[in-house]
Amino acid sequence: MKNTFDICSCLLLLVTLLGLLSCCKANQIDRLDELINSRSSGNPPPDTLSWTKEDAYKSYYSSYPVVPSTEGQKLADKITALPGQPYYGSSFDQYAGYVTVDPNAGRELFYYFAESPTHSEQNPLVLWLNGGPGCSSLGYGAFEELGPFRVNPDGQTLYRNQFSWNELANVLFLESPAGVGFSQSGNSSQIFPPSGDKAATKDAYAFLVNWLERFPEYKDRDIYITGESYAGHYVPELAYTIVTNNFFRKLANQTVINLQGVAIGNPWIDDFTGRKGYFDYLWTHALNSDQTHELIEKYCDFKSGHFSSICINATTKSYVERGDIVSSDIYAPTCHDTSLKPGQTGSVYDFDTCSDVYVGAYLNRPEVQQALHAKPTYWTHCSLFQWNDRPITVLPLIKKLIDNKINVWIYSGDVDSKVSVTATRYALNILKLPIVTPWYPWYSENEIGGYAVEYEGLVFATVRGAGHLVPSWQPEKAFNLILAFLSGYSSP
């Protein structure tokens, strides 16, 4: 029996180590790369020209029934304290748990909620979504970006993020779609569960409706939806679903969701401009040769998505010329030491590129999962899916949000090559929106925080020196930017 136990223990340890290795290698950029490249594969997900009003209607008519909540469920979700959290700066309420979105399939989404330390009864509600698709807003958004705590290099203790967005709003982090992080897909036998833009949006909408039943004090509160990366799809799709379904909620004498605005960082919003902008960014930042850039310009038809052999060879060469850099932040150091570092303390002013390792270790501690009310799970930053549908552009949706008077802000860290500021500018130019306030520098603590332009119904801002995860690399600038957004300013 002892030998059997030892063998099983070794196998479990091996699986865990292999999982940690894959976790460290997989991130939002990897998942986005896989999805983008699938468009050129032999079996790409079907193109959808845009998210239509019919799609939004369907999410209402076929939405899952509202699951009644009780005050006891809310109290059961309350976190007494997270293991290793600092005493100083922790005087705010935290909640975490599951919200059922499809009782028949047993599908439930996991959330973490950090209320404001002051004025929580007045401050708005901000929902944050990470991208991928398939990456966790708990691991990235909450513990590496804009949440109240970050994980020390020991993987066991936390330190306070003084630029946490919960200083300005009550912030709700959602692990979506089902199968990401602690969220349950209802079919654990599937290694790569199916999902897609429509299913993810339908579940996110069901989550929000049911979460507001559990936290009814937020039903009348101003609500903002934010996110980054592939949330460039999630956020507009969810926002438009809310706008459309509010009409039916009024007819049914239900409380409407008081959506005020959306803010998306380094968003993937259009396939054509995203691909073209990536390679143009590499060339303009001296990461590619003139010769390779000329071949890409001449032979790559990004609009159709059909690439000639010359184009494929040129784009492959561009990756070789670029070298082994962090594509999400071209000036960032690479994480070489993936070991935990007992005794070391992190700093919000100096983001550690090995943070994925520390967060993964922390969220896999049994006492942490217990404190979060999570079911025992091998937690990873990102999960693989069979992604069954996605539109090739969400620009029409963004225009519809503008037409419905939803405040739209898009911001870009200017050292992210994968979803570059260049690509985002190309995409926004397609909308041909009238300019209200021309390009100008905006300031954060007496220094230029970035640059901005105000269009009719939309603000676009850059964040100087930030990569793909803007609040990670430039937390103070991100804080001041979101402060302007939530305060209703027309621009930073």
VOKE-217172 format. One record per residue (C-alpha): residue number from 1; x, y negated, z negated. Coordinates in steps of 0.2 Angstrom, whole numbers, padded with zeros to 4 digits. Example, Ala and Ser with C-alpha at 12.3 -4.5 7.8 and 13.67 -1.06 7.14 Angstrom:
<balos>
- pos, X, Y, Z
- 1, 0062, 0022, -0039
- 2, 0068, 0005, -0036
</balos>
This chain:
<balos>
- pos, X, Y, Z
- 1, 0000, 0000, 0000
- 2, 0014, -0012, -0004
- 3, 0022, -0009, 0013
- 4, 0005, -0013, 0021
- 5, 0003, -0029, 0011
- 6, 0021, -0034, 0016
- 7, 0017, -0031, 0034
- 8, 0001, -0040, 0034
- 9, 0009, -0055, 0025
- 10, 0023, -0056, 0038
- 11, 0011, -0056, 0052
- 12, 0001, -0069, 0044
- 13, 0016, -0080, 0041
- 14, 0022, -0077, 0059
- 15, 0004, -0082, 0066
- 16, 0005, -0098, 0055
- 17, 0022, -0102, 0061
- 18, 0018, -0100, 0079
- 19, 0002, -0111, 0076
- 20, 0013, -0124, 0068
- 21, 0024, -0124, 0083
- 22, 0010, -0126, 0095
- 23, 0002, -0139, 0084
- 24, 0018, -0150, 0085
- 25, 0019, -0148, 0103
- 26, 0000, -0152, 0107
- 27, -0006, -0169, 0105
- 28, -0019, -0181, 0113
- 29, -0007, -0184, 0128
- 30, -0004, -0166, 0131
- 31, -0023, -0163, 0131
- 32, -0026, -0177, 0142
- 33, -0013, -0171, 0154
- 34, -0021, -0154, 0155
- 35, -0038, -0162, 0160
- 36, -0030, -0174, 0173
- 37, -0020, -0160, 0181
- 38, -0035, -0149, 0181
- 39, -0043, -0160, 0194
- 40, -0030, -0155, 0206
- 41, -0031, -0136, 0202
- 42, -0041, -0123, 0211
- 43, -0055, -0123, 0199
- 44, -0057, -0141, 0193
- 45, -0072, -0147, 0182
- 46, -0086, -0154, 0193
- 47, -0086, -0172, 0197
- 48, -0100, -0183, 0190
- 49, -0100, -0200, 0198
- 50, -0106, -0208, 0182
- 51, -0116, -0206, 0166
- 52, -0134, -0209, 0171
- 53, -0149, -0215, 0162
- 54, -0156, -0197, 0164
- 55, -0142, -0190, 0155
- 56, -0146, -0202, 0140
- 57, -0164, -0197, 0141
- 58, -0160, -0179, 0140
- 59, -0150, -0181, 0125
- 60, -0166, -0188, 0117
- 61, -0179, -0176, 0123
- 62, -0168, -0161, 0121
- 63, -0159, -0167, 0105
- 64, -0159, -0155, 0091
- 65, -0171, -0158, 0077
- 66, -0167, -0170, 0063
- 67, -0160, -0160, 0048
- 68, -0168, -0167, 0032
- 69, -0155, -0173, 0020
- 70, -0156, -0176, 0001
- 71, -0147, -0187, -0011
- 72, -0139, -0171, -0018
- 73, -0131, -0167, -0001
- 74, -0123, -0185, -0001
- 75, -0117, -0183, -0019
- 76, -0110, -0165, -0015
- 77, -0100, -0173, -0001
- 78, -0092, -0186, -0012
- 79, -0073, -0184, -0015
- 80, -0067, -0185, -0032
- 81, -0049, -0188, -0027
- 82, -0038, -0182, -0013
- 83, -0023, -0172, -0019
- 84, -0008, -0183, -0020
- 85, -0017, -0199, -0017
- 86, -0009, -0214, -0026
- 87, -0018, -0222, -0040
- 88, -0015, -0240, -0034
- 89, -0027, -0246, -0020
- 90, -0039, -0231, -0021
- 91, -0054, -0239, -0029
- 92, -0066, -0235, -0015
- 93, -0079, -0221, -0012
- 94, -0074, -0207, 0000
- 95, -0085, -0193, 0007
- 96, -0082, -0178, 0018
- 97, -0092, -0163, 0024
- 98, -0102, -0155, 0037
- 99, -0117, -0162, 0047
- 100, -0127, -0149, 0057
- 101, -0131, -0154, 0075
- 102, -0138, -0138, 0081
- 103, -0146, -0127, 0067
- 104, -0150, -0113, 0080
- 105, -0132, -0111, 0086
- 106, -0124, -0114, 0069
- 107, -0115, -0129, 0076
- 108, -0109, -0142, 0063
- 109, -0097, -0157, 0064
- 110, -0085, -0162, 0051
- 111, -0083, -0180, 0045
- 112, -0073, -0191, 0033
- 113, -0080, -0207, 0027
- 114, -0071, -0221, 0018
- 115, -0081, -0235, 0011
- 116, -0074, -0253, 0009
- 117, -0066, -0257, -0008
- 118, -0076, -0273, -0009
- 119, -0092, -0278, -0001
- 120, -0096, -0260, 0005
- 121, -0115, -0264, 0003
- 122, -0113, -0278, 0016
- 123, -0099, -0273, 0028
- 124, -0103, -0265, 0044
- 125, -0101, -0246, 0049
- 126, -0087, -0242, 0061
- 127, -0087, -0224, 0069
- 128, -0070, -0219, 0075
- 129, -0067, -0205, 0088
- 130, -0051, -0198, 0094
- 131, -0048, -0191, 0112
- 132, -0039, -0177, 0120
- 133, -0052, -0170, 0124
- 134, -0051, -0159, 0109
- 135, -0041, -0169, 0096
- 136, -0045, -0173, 0078
- 137, -0050, -0190, 0072
- 138, -0046, -0184, 0054
- 139, -0028, -0180, 0058
- 140, -0025, -0195, 0070
- 141, -0037, -0209, 0066
- 142, -0039, -0206, 0047
- 143, -0021, -0200, 0042
- 144, -0010, -0207, 0055
- 145, -0018, -0223, 0061
- 146, -0032, -0234, 0053
- 147, -0037, -0224, 0038
- 148, -0034, -0229, 0020
- 149, -0020, -0216, 0017
- 150, -0005, -0209, 0026
- 151, 0004, -0193, 0022
- 152, 0022, -0194, 0015
- 153, 0036, -0183, 0023
- 154, 0034, -0170, 0009
- 155, 0017, -0165, 0017
- 156, 0009, -0165, -0001
- 157, 0007, -0183, -0006
- 158, -0001, -0199, 0001
- 159, 0003, -0217, 0002
- 160, -0009, -0232, 0004
- 161, -0011, -0240, 0021
- 162, -0013, -0258, 0017
- 163, -0019, -0262, 0035
- 164, -0033, -0249, 0034
- 165, -0049, -0254, 0043
- 166, -0059, -0249, 0028
- 167, -0054, -0266, 0021
- 168, -0065, -0274, 0034
- 169, -0079, -0260, 0037
- 170, -0085, -0244, 0031
- 171, -0076, -0232, 0042
- 172, -0083, -0215, 0048
- 173, -0071, -0202, 0056
- 174, -0079, -0189, 0066
- 175, -0070, -0172, 0072
- 176, -0078, -0169, 0089
- 177, -0083, -0159, 0099
- 178, -0087, -0144, 0089
- 179, -0072, -0133, 0087
- 180, -0060, -0147, 0084
- 181, -0052, -0147, 0067
- 182, -0064, -0142, 0053
- 183, -0079, -0144, 0065
- 184, -0088, -0127, 0068
- 185, -0093, -0122, 0085
- 186, -0105, -0108, 0080
- 187, -0096, -0095, 0090
- 188, -0079, -0091, 0082
- 189, -0076, -0077, 0094
- 190, -0072, -0088, 0108
- 191, -0054, -0093, 0109
- 192, -0057, -0108, 0121
- 193, -0076, -0113, 0118
- 194, -0085, -0122, 0132
- 195, -0089, -0140, 0130
- 196, -0089, -0156, 0141
- 197, -0093, -0174, 0141
- 198, -0112, -0171, 0140
- 199, -0112, -0158, 0127
- 200, -0100, -0169, 0116
- 201, -0110, -0184, 0118
- 202, -0126, -0175, 0114
- 203, -0119, -0168, 0098
- 204, -0111, -0184, 0093
- 205, -0128, -0193, 0094
- 206, -0136, -0179, 0084
- 207, -0122, -0181, 0071
- 208, -0125, -0199, 0070
- 209, -0144, -0198, 0068
- 210, -0142, -0185, 0055
- 211, -0128, -0193, 0046
- 212, -0139, -0209, 0044
- 213, -0152, -0198, 0036
- 214, -0139, -0193, 0023
- 215, -0133, -0211, 0021
- 216, -0150, -0220, 0023
- 217, -0142, -0236, 0016
- 218, -0133, -0238, 0033
- 219, -0148, -0236, 0044
- 220, -0151, -0255, 0046
- 221, -0132, -0259, 0045
- 222, -0122, -0266, 0060
- 223, -0114, -0252, 0069
- 224, -0098, -0252, 0080
- 225, -0091, -0237, 0089
- 226, -0072, -0237, 0092
- 227, -0059, -0224, 0098
- 228, -0044, -0221, 0109
- 229, -0037, -0211, 0123
- 230, -0051, -0199, 0130
- 231, -0063, -0208, 0119
- 232, -0063, -0220, 0134
- 233, -0076, -0208, 0139
- 234, -0084, -0203, 0123
- 235, -0087, -0221, 0117
- 236, -0096, -0228, 0132
- 237, -0106, -0212, 0134
- 238, -0112, -0212, 0116
- 239, -0115, -0230, 0116
- 240, -0126, -0230, 0131
- 241, -0135, -0215, 0124
- 242, -0139, -0225, 0109
- 243, -0145, -0240, 0119
- 244, -0156, -0230, 0130
- 245, -0163, -0219, 0116
- 246, -0167, -0234, 0105
- 247, -0181, -0237, 0117
- 248, -0189, -0221, 0112
- 249, -0185, -0223, 0094
- 250, -0195, -0239, 0094
- 251, -0210, -0230, 0103
- 252, -0209, -0216, 0090
- 253, -0209, -0230, 0076
- 254, -0191, -0224, 0071
- 255, -0177, -0235, 0065
- 256, -0166, -0240, 0079
- 257, -0147, -0238, 0078
- 258, -0141, -0256, 0076
- 259, -0126, -0254, 0089
- 260, -0117, -0271, 0090
- 261, -0101, -0267, 0100
- 262, -0088, -0255, 0106
- 263, -0069, -0256, 0105
- 264, -0058, -0244, 0114
- 265, -0039, -0242, 0113
- 266, -0028, -0236, 0128
- 267, -0044, -0228, 0136
- 268, -0044, -0216, 0150
- 269, -0059, -0224, 0160
- 270, -0055, -0221, 0178
- 271, -0046, -0207, 0187
- 272, -0040, -0216, 0202
- 273, -0033, -0231, 0193
- 274, -0027, -0221, 0178
- 275, -0015, -0210, 0190
- 276, -0009, -0225, 0200
- 277, -0006, -0235, 0185
- 278, 0004, -0222, 0177
- 279, 0017, -0221, 0191
- 280, 0017, -0240, 0194
- 281, 0021, -0242, 0175
- 282, 0035, -0230, 0176
- 283, 0043, -0239, 0191
- 284, 0040, -0257, 0183
- 285, 0048, -0251, 0167
- 286, 0064, -0244, 0176
- 287, 0059, -0226, 0172
- 288, 0059, -0221, 0191
- 289, 0069, -0224, 0206
- 290, 0064, -0235, 0220
- 291, 0065, -0221, 0232
- 292, 0053, -0210, 0222
- 293, 0041, -0224, 0219
- 294, 0040, -0228, 0238
- 295, 0036, -0209, 0242
- 296, 0022, -0210, 0229
- 297, 0015, -0226, 0236
- 298, 0015, -0219, 0253
- 299, 0010, -0201, 0251
- 300, -0001, -0200, 0236
- 301, -0020, -0202, 0238
- 302, -0025, -0205, 0220
- 303, -0042, -0210, 0226
- 304, -0047, -0193, 0233
- 305, -0037, -0182, 0221
- 306, -0030, -0172, 0236
- 307, -0011, -0173, 0236
- 308, 0001, -0168, 0250
- 309, 0017, -0157, 0247
- 310, 0027, -0173, 0248
- 311, 0017, -0182, 0235
- 312, 0018, -0167, 0223
- 313, 0037, -0166, 0226
- 314, 0038, -0185, 0222
- 315, 0028, -0185, 0207
- 316, 0037, -0170, 0200
- 317, 0054, -0179, 0203
- 318, 0047, -0194, 0194
- 319, 0045, -0183, 0178
- 320, 0063, -0178, 0180
- 321, 0069, -0195, 0183
- 322, 0059, -0201, 0168
- 323, 0068, -0189, 0157
- 324, 0063, -0182, 0139
- 325, 0055, -0197, 0132
- 326, 0039, -0200, 0122
- 327, 0027, -0204, 0136
- 328, 0015, -0211, 0123
- 329, 0028, -0224, 0117
- 330, 0042, -0226, 0129
- 331, 0054, -0234, 0116
- 332, 0050, -0222, 0102
- 333, 0062, -0209, 0095
- 334, 0058, -0191, 0098
- 335, 0054, -0180, 0083
- 336, 0069, -0168, 0081
- 337, 0068, -0163, 0063
- 338, 0051, -0154, 0061
- 339, 0054, -0149, 0043
- 340, 0046, -0157, 0028
- 341, 0056, -0169, 0017
- 342, 0053, -0168, -0001
- 343, 0056, -0184, -0011
- 344, 0055, -0195, 0004
- 345, 0042, -0209, 0005
- 346, 0034, -0215, 0021
- 347, 0031, -0233, 0026
- 348, 0016, -0241, 0035
- 349, 0029, -0253, 0043
- 350, 0040, -0239, 0051
- 351, 0029, -0226, 0059
- 352, 0037, -0208, 0059
- 353, 0036, -0199, 0075
- 354, 0036, -0182, 0065
- 355, 0020, -0188, 0056
- 356, 0010, -0174, 0065
- 357, 0020, -0161, 0055
- 358, 0017, -0169, 0038
- 359, -0002, -0171, 0042
- 360, -0003, -0153, 0048
- 361, 0005, -0147, 0032
- 362, -0006, -0158, 0021
- 363, -0023, -0153, 0029
- 364, -0018, -0135, 0028
- 365, -0016, -0135, 0009
- 366, -0030, -0125, 0001
- 367, -0033, -0139, -0012
- 368, -0034, -0152, 0001
- 369, -0047, -0142, 0011
- 370, -0056, -0139, -0005
- 371, -0056, -0158, -0010
- 372, -0063, -0162, 0008
- 373, -0077, -0149, 0006
- 374, -0070, -0141, 0021
- 375, -0072, -0122, 0025
- 376, -0055, -0113, 0024
- 377, -0048, -0116, 0041
- 378, -0031, -0115, 0050
- 379, -0032, -0134, 0054
- 380, -0023, -0141, 0070
- 381, -0023, -0158, 0077
- 382, -0029, -0152, 0094
- 383, -0040, -0138, 0101
- 384, -0041, -0130, 0118
- 385, -0058, -0130, 0127
- 386, -0066, -0125, 0144
- 387, -0070, -0143, 0148
- 388, -0086, -0141, 0160
- 389, -0090, -0158, 0165
- 390, -0084, -0176, 0165
- 391, -0087, -0191, 0176
- 392, -0072, -0197, 0187
- 393, -0076, -0215, 0180
- 394, -0085, -0223, 0166
- 395, -0084, -0241, 0173
- 396, -0102, -0241, 0178
- 397, -0107, -0236, 0160
- 398, -0096, -0250, 0153
- 399, -0105, -0262, 0165
- 400, -0122, -0256, 0159
- 401, -0116, -0259, 0141
- 402, -0112, -0277, 0146
- 403, -0128, -0279, 0154
- 404, -0137, -0273, 0138
- 405, -0127, -0287, 0128
- 406, -0116, -0274, 0119
- 407, -0100, -0282, 0114
- 408, -0086, -0273, 0123
- 409, -0067, -0275, 0119
- 410, -0053, -0265, 0127
- 411, -0036, -0265, 0120
- 412, -0019, -0258, 0126
- 413, -0003, -0255, 0117
- 414, 0009, -0261, 0130
- 415, 0023, -0247, 0128
- 416, 0011, -0232, 0132
- 417, 0015, -0225, 0149
- 418, 0002, -0211, 0150
- 419, -0013, -0223, 0148
- 420, -0004, -0239, 0152
- 421, -0009, -0257, 0151
- 422, -0006, -0257, 0170
- 423, -0019, -0243, 0173
- 424, -0032, -0252, 0162
- 425, -0030, -0269, 0171
- 426, -0032, -0260, 0188
- 427, -0048, -0252, 0181
- 428, -0055, -0268, 0174
- 429, -0052, -0277, 0190
- 430, -0064, -0266, 0199
- 431, -0078, -0273, 0189
- 432, -0074, -0290, 0196
- 433, -0081, -0299, 0180
- 434, -0080, -0318, 0180
- 435, -0066, -0325, 0169
- 436, -0072, -0335, 0154
- 437, -0055, -0338, 0146
- 438, -0039, -0335, 0156
- 439, -0024, -0325, 0151
- 440, -0016, -0332, 0135
- 441, -0005, -0326, 0120
- 442, -0014, -0321, 0104
- 443, -0005, -0322, 0087
- 444, -0003, -0311, 0072
- 445, 0005, -0318, 0057
- 446, 0013, -0332, 0067
- 447, 0020, -0321, 0080
- 448, 0013, -0316, 0097
- 449, 0003, -0301, 0094
- 450, -0001, -0298, 0112
- 451, -0010, -0306, 0127
- 452, -0029, -0307, 0131
- 453, -0041, -0312, 0144
- 454, -0060, -0315, 0141
- 455, -0072, -0309, 0154
- 456, -0090, -0312, 0155
- 457, -0096, -0298, 0142
- 458, -0079, -0290, 0139
- 459, -0063, -0294, 0131
- 460, -0046, -0286, 0136
- 461, -0031, -0288, 0124
- 462, -0014, -0281, 0124
- 463, -0005, -0276, 0108
- 464, 0014, -0280, 0109
- 465, 0025, -0266, 0105
- 466, 0012, -0253, 0102
- 467, 0011, -0236, 0110
- 468, -0004, -0225, 0113
- 469, -0009, -0224, 0095
- 470, -0010, -0243, 0092
- 471, -0014, -0243, 0073
- 472, 0001, -0231, 0070
- 473, 0014, -0242, 0079
- 474, 0007, -0259, 0075
- 475, -0005, -0258, 0060
- 476, -0005, -0276, 0056
- 477, -0008, -0282, 0074
- 478, -0022, -0269, 0076
- 479, -0029, -0275, 0059
- 480, -0030, -0293, 0065
- 481, -0037, -0288, 0082
- 482, -0051, -0277, 0074
- 483, -0054, -0291, 0062
- 484, -0058, -0303, 0076
- 485, -0069, -0290, 0085
- 486, -0079, -0287, 0069
- 487, -0080, -0305, 0065
- 488, -0089, -0309, 0082
- 489, -0075, -0319, 0089
- 490, -0076, -0321, 0108
- 491, -0057, -0316, 0109
- 492, -0043, -0313, 0097
</balos>
